[in-house]
Amino acid sequence: MRNDEIDAAQAYVRLLEATRAALADPDEAPLYLSLLASPIAEADGALQRAGLCGNEARFFDLVRTLQPSLSGSGR
């Protein structure tokens, strides 16, 4: 795995974590949604630099390699 691919996968994981935190309390979610702009921009830029835009299968393979718990298997 190349460094730019690792960066993209890590940025995506950070975006997921930030999104989960922002949406944890539905009543307060509107207050925190604007805080997702930075993690979204970071993930978008990292995907572009790694050449992974449009190559979702490869990208999600990389994410699962770094964060197996995101595979949906519950492990």
N, C-alpha and C positions, 0 to 999 in steps of 0.2 A: 504494500500500500504506500503510495506516494504521500509526501508531507501535505500537499495541497488537498488531497483526498481526505486525509485525516482531519485537516482543518475544517473541511466542509461537513464531515460527519459530526465533529464535535460542536460546530456552530448549530447544526440542526438539533442535537440533543439539548443544548442550552436553550434554544427556542422552545422546544417542547416543555422543558422544565419551567420556563418563564410563563408560558401559556397556561400550563396547569396551575401555577401559583396565582395568576391573574384571574382565572376562572373558578378558583376553589370556592368562593362565596358568590353565588349568582347575584345577590343583592348589591355587592360592592364591585362586581366585575367592570361595570362601565367606568369606574374611577381608575382602574388599572390598565385598561386596554391600550391607552396611549403609550404606556411603558413598553409595549411590545414592538414599537417602531424600530428601535435600535437592534434588538435581536433578529428581527425580520431582515433588516438591511444587511446585517452581518452574515446571516445564512445565505441570502441571495448572492452577495458578493463572493462568498467562499465557493458556492456552487458554480458560479461563472468562471472563477479563476481555475477551478479544478476541471472544467470542461464537462461537468456532470448535468448541466441543464439539458433536459430531453433524454437523459439516460437514467431514468428512475430505478430500473432494475439493478444496475451497478451501484448506484448511490445507496439504495436500501440494503444491499449486501454489505457495503462498507459500514453502514450504521449498525447492522446486526453484529458485525465483527467486533465493533467497539462497545456496543451496549446490547448484549444478548437478551436482556429483559424486554427489549422493545420488539422482539420477534413475534409476540402474541402468544407464545407458548406458556407464559406464566412462570417460567423458570428464571 
